[in-house]
Amino acid sequence: MPELDRITQQPDVMGGKACIRGMRVTVGMLVGQIGAGRSVDEVLADFPYIEREDVMQALRYAAWLAEQREVQIAGIR
């Protein structure tokens, strides 16, 4: 995984989802906003406590997750 010092996961914050700096803002919320066509500047205006690097790391984290591959191993019959 790339160095992502702003992405945190804590069991007691948002059910353990990946969040931004321990806040109740999930990576999914930010990436979803960008995916819906909002610009980074619009997202920053909606979340004034979020910084540009938070959004960039959220996108890098999502890209890293999308590149992960799960290999299914056939069971022995």
N, C-alpha and C positions, 0 to 999 in steps of 0.2 A: 504494500500500500504506500502511496506517496506520503510525504510529510504533511500532515494536516493537523496543525496544532490548535485550530479553532473548532474542530469537530469533536464533540464529547458525547459519551454515552454513559448514562447513570440510571440504574434501575428505578430510582425514585423521581426521575424527571421525564415526563412524557412517555412513561412506560418503557423506558430504556431505548427509545428511538434515538437515532443520531440527531444531535441538536447543535446549535451554534453557541459556543462558549458557556455551556451549562444553562442557557436560557430556555424558555419554553417556546422556542422557535426551531422547528425541525428542518432538517435538510430538505425533506420532502415538500414542506411548505414553500421554501424558497425556489427549489427547482420547478415545482409545479407552477409557480407564478411566471417564471421565465418561459416555461413550456407553453403557457397560455398566451404568450405574445407580449407580456409586459417587459419593458426594458429594465436594465439594472437600475437606472436612475429612478424609475417609477417604484420599483421594489424598495429602494432605499428611502424614498419619500413615505411609503406606507409603513415602514419599520425604521423609525428614526434612530433607534438604538443599535441597528445593524450597520456594519461598515462594508465597504466595497470588497475588501479581502474576504470577509465572511461569505459573501455571495460567490466569489471566485472559488473558494475552497469547497463550498457546497457543490458547485458544478464539477469540480475535479473529483470529489468523493463519489458523486453519482456516476461519472464516467468510469471510474475505477470499478465500481460495483457492476456496471454493465459489461465490463470486460471479463468478469469472473465466469468460469465455466464449471458446471457441475457434471461430473462423469457418473453415469449410472452403470453399476456393475450388475451384470445378469446373475440372478440367483442360481444356485446349484439345484438341479432337479433330481 
